Amino acid sequence: MKKHKKFLALLLSAILVFSLTLPVFASEQGTVTGDGDTSYVNTEVMEVILPTSDAWNFQLDPQGLLGGLRDGNSNSATMEDLAAYAGKIIAGDYAPVAINRSSYAMKLSVDVKLTGDAIATANEEATNAGTANNVNLNVIASKVKVATTTSIFDASSEVEFALTKEDTTIDFVFSAAQYDFIDDNGTFKFERRLYNPDDKDDENNDLNGNGTQLSLGGFVNVNADWSDFIETVDNNTTIPPKSTVGIAAKFVLTKATDEEIAITKVDGAYGLITGAAPSAAIGFGVLEGTTVNVDFTTQSSYSVPFNFGNGLTIKSVIRTENGTNFVEGNQYDLTSDSIIFKFTSNITRTVVVTLSDDSIHTITLDMN
C-alpha cells in the first residue's frame, strides 16, 4: 500500500511539472493591432479682398467750381470768391480697399499711373508753372507706417505718392489676421477670429484683417485752358472731350517672403509699406528732359523744383543754344529745393545743369 501511494505521488508530481512547461506553438500566438488618428488642421488660410471697379474717379477743379459752389453750398460766386478753392483735384466717392485676412503675411503690389493727355507733375508748384495742362495726381495710402531697409518711421495717417505716365509700383506688406483653433462638435477647424461670433454678419467682424485704402488728391494748373477736357453741346448733341485724363491701377496680392517680412520689422494694424514713399529723382524729377511753358508777359523768373540729392552742388549751368555759362545771382538763384531762372527776353532756352557728381540734368523753358 505504501508503495502504491508513493508511486501515485511521484506520478502526480511528474504531471504537474509537465503541465507547467507545456510549449505553445507559433500557430497559437495572439496579436494586437490598432489605427492611429491625427488631429491636425491646415493653418495656411488665404482670404483677401481686392478692388475690382471702374469707378475710381476724380474731377479736376481748376476754377474752384466744385469746392466753392457745390461744396460751399452757394449758387453764385465771383472769380475772387473761388480763388481759394481753385486748382484742386476732387476725389470721387469710391476709394479702393485691399485687405489681407489670411493667416499669413501678404504682399500687395499696386502698379498705378496717370493716363490720358494731361502732363504729370511732381507737386503744386510745378503744376502751376506756365500754362500747360499740368496735373499733380497723388495716390494717398491711408493709415500705414513706412518701413525702409534700415528704419521705421511713423507716417501719421497717410503716405502720398505722386503719379507719372509710367507705372509707379507701391509695395505693402500686410501682417496676418488673428486666427483660432476651434472644436466644432468634434471637428477641429482653424478660423479667422470674429469679434462677434454670435452674428457672423456683424460688420465689426471685418475689422480682423490688415490693409489700406487708397484715395486720390492733388493739384491742377489754374493757368491752363481746360476747354478740351470738357464735354460740349452743339445743336442738342453732346460732344465728348477732345482730351482726357484718368488713372489706371493693377492690384496683386502674393504671400510675403521672409525677407519682406523682416524688412518691415513691425506689425501694423493697417499694414506696412516696404520702402519709403518714392523720393524725387535727383535733378528735375518728372520734369527732367521735358519742356515747360513760361508766360514771359507775366513772369520775369521761373522756379523749377530740383533735388540736389545727398549734399550735391552745382558744377555748371549752361544754355545749350549758345553755350552761355549761367552765373548764380545773375541768370539764376538757388534755394534748398529749386532753381529760380531769371529772364530778360522771351527766347526759348534749353538749360543743362551739371552737378558735383558729374550727373547731367536738362530742361527746356519755352517762353511764350
Backbone hydrogen bonds, N-H to C=O, Kabsch-Sander energy under -0.5 kcal/mol:
donor,donor_aa,acceptor,acceptor_aa,energy
5,K,1,M,-2.4
6,K,2,K,-2.5
7,F,3,K,-2.2
8,L,4,H,-2.0
9,A,5,K,-2.2
10,L,6,K,-2.1
11,L,7,F,-2.1
12,L,8,L,-2.2
13,S,9,A,-2.1
14,A,10,L,-2.1
15,I,11,L,-2.2
16,L,12,L,-2.3
17,V,13,S,-2.2
18,F,14,A,-2.5
19,S,15,I,-2.1
20,L,16,L,-1.5
21,T,17,V,-1.0
22,L,19,S,-0.7
25,F,23,P,-0.5
28,E,25,F,-2.0
29,Q,26,A,-2.0
37,D,35,D,-0.5
39,S,37,D,-0.5
40,Y,38,T,-1.0
45,V,43,T,-0.9
46,M,44,E,-0.5
47,E,45,V,-0.6
49,I,99,I,-2.4
57,N,55,A,-2.2
59,Q,90,I,-2.7
61,D,88,K,-2.2
64,G,61,D,-0.9
68,G,64,G,-2.7
69,L,65,L,-1.9
70,R,65,L,-1.5
71,D,66,L,-3.3
73,N,70,R,-1.0
74,S,69,L,-2.1
82,L,78,T,-1.7
83,A,79,M,-0.8
83,A,80,E,-0.5
85,Y,82,L,-1.6
86,A,82,L,-1.3
87,G,61,D,-1.6
88,K,61,D,-1.1
88,K,85,Y,-0.6
89,I,218,G,-1.7
90,I,59,Q,-3.0
90,I,88,K,-0.5
91,A,89,I,-0.6
92,G,57,N,-2.5
98,A,212,T,-2.3
99,I,49,I,-1.9
100,N,210,N,-3.1
101,R,47,E,-2.9
101,R,99,I,-0.6
103,S,45,V,-2.5
106,M,174,F,-2.2
107,K,254,T,-3.7
108,L,106,M,-0.5
108,L,172,F,-2.2
109,S,107,K,-0.5
109,S,252,V,-2.7
110,V,108,L,-0.5
110,V,170,I,-2.4
111,D,109,S,-0.5
111,D,250,K,-2.3
112,V,110,V,-0.6
112,V,168,T,-2.0
113,K,248,A,-2.1
114,L,164,T,-2.9
115,T,246,G,-2.6
117,D,244,T,-3.5
118,A,244,T,-0.7
119,I,133,N,-3.0
121,T,135,V,-2.2
127,T,123,N,-1.8
128,N,124,E,-1.9
129,A,126,A,-0.9
130,G,128,N,-0.6
134,N,132,A,-2.3
135,V,119,I,-3.2
136,N,219,F,-3.2
137,L,135,V,-0.7
138,N,136,N,-0.5
138,N,217,G,-3.4
139,V,161,F,-2.7
140,I,138,N,-0.5
140,I,215,S,-3.1
141,A,139,V,-0.6
141,A,159,V,-3.0
142,S,140,I,-0.6
142,S,213,Q,-2.5
143,K,157,S,-3.6
145,K,271,G,-1.0
146,V,153,F,-1.5
147,A,273,I,-2.0
148,T,151,S,-3.1
153,F,146,V,-1.9
155,A,153,F,-0.5
158,E,155,A,-1.3
159,V,141,A,-1.9
161,F,139,V,-2.4
163,L,137,L,-2.7
164,T,166,E,-0.6
168,T,112,V,-2.7
169,T,167,D,-0.6
170,I,110,V,-2.6
170,I,168,T,-0.6
171,D,169,T,-0.5
172,F,108,L,-2.9
173,V,272,L,-2.6
174,F,106,M,-3.1
175,S,173,V,-0.5
177,A,102,S,-2.8
180,D,191,E,-2.6
182,I,189,K,-2.9
184,D,182,I,-0.8
184,D,187,T,-3.3
185,N,183,D,-1.1
187,T,184,D,-1.2
188,F,186,G,-0.6
189,K,182,I,-2.7
191,E,180,D,-2.2
193,R,178,Q,-2.8
199,D,196,N,-1.7
202,D,199,D,-1.9
205,N,202,D,-1.9
206,D,203,E,-1.4
207,L,204,N,-1.6
208,N,205,N,-1.2
209,G,207,L,-1.8
210,N,100,N,-2.2
212,T,98,A,-2.0
214,L,96,P,-2.6
215,S,140,I,-2.4
215,S,213,Q,-0.6
217,G,138,N,-1.6
219,F,136,N,-1.7
220,V,87,G,-1.6
221,N,134,N,-2.0
224,A,221,N,-0.7
225,D,131,T,-0.6
226,W,224,A,-0.7
229,F,226,W,-1.8
230,I,227,S,-1.1
232,T,239,I,-2.0
234,D,237,T,-2.7
237,T,234,D,-1.2
238,T,236,N,-0.5
239,I,232,T,-3.9
242,K,228,D,-1.0
243,S,228,D,-2.8
246,G,115,T,-2.2
248,A,113,K,-2.1
250,K,111,D,-2.2
252,V,109,S,-2.1
254,T,107,K,-2.4
256,A,105,A,-1.9
261,I,257,T,-2.2
262,A,258,D,-2.4
263,I,259,E,-1.8
264,T,260,E,-1.2
265,K,261,I,-1.3
266,V,264,T,-0.7
271,G,268,G,-0.9
272,L,173,V,-1.7
273,I,145,K,-1.6
274,T,171,D,-1.3
275,G,147,A,-4.1
275,G,273,I,-1.0
283,G,307,N,-2.5
287,L,284,F,-2.0
288,E,285,G,-1.7
289,G,362,T,-3.0
290,T,287,L,-2.3
292,V,364,T,-2.7
294,V,366,D,-2.9
296,F,294,V,-1.2
298,T,295,D,-1.4
299,Q,295,D,-1.7
302,Y,341,F,-2.4
304,V,302,Y,-0.5
304,V,339,I,-2.9
306,F,337,D,-2.4
307,N,283,G,-2.8
308,F,306,F,-0.7
311,G,309,G,-1.6
312,L,308,F,-1.3
315,K,354,T,-3.3
316,S,354,T,-1.7
318,I,352,V,-2.5
319,R,324,T,-2.7
320,T,318,I,-0.6
320,T,350,T,-2.4
322,N,319,R,-0.6
323,G,319,R,-1.7
324,T,319,R,-0.5
326,F,317,V,-2.9
326,F,324,T,-0.9
329,G,332,Y,-3.9
330,N,327,V,-1.9
331,Q,327,V,-1.8
332,Y,327,V,-1.1
333,D,340,I,-2.2
335,T,338,S,-2.2
339,I,304,V,-2.4
340,I,333,D,-2.9
341,F,302,Y,-2.9
341,F,339,I,-0.7
342,K,331,Q,-2.8
343,F,300,S,-2.7
348,T,346,N,-0.5
349,R,365,L,-1.9
351,V,349,R,-0.5
351,V,363,I,-3.1
352,V,318,I,-3.0
353,V,351,V,-0.5
353,V,361,H,-3.7
354,T,316,S,-2.7
354,T,352,V,-0.5
355,L,353,V,-0.5
355,L,359,S,-2.4
356,S,313,T,-2.2
358,D,355,L,-2.3
361,H,353,V,-2.4
363,I,351,V,-1.7
364,T,290,T,-2.5
365,L,349,R,-3.1
366,D,292,V,-3.2
366,D,364,T,-0.7
367,M,365,L,-0.9
368,N,294,V,-2.5
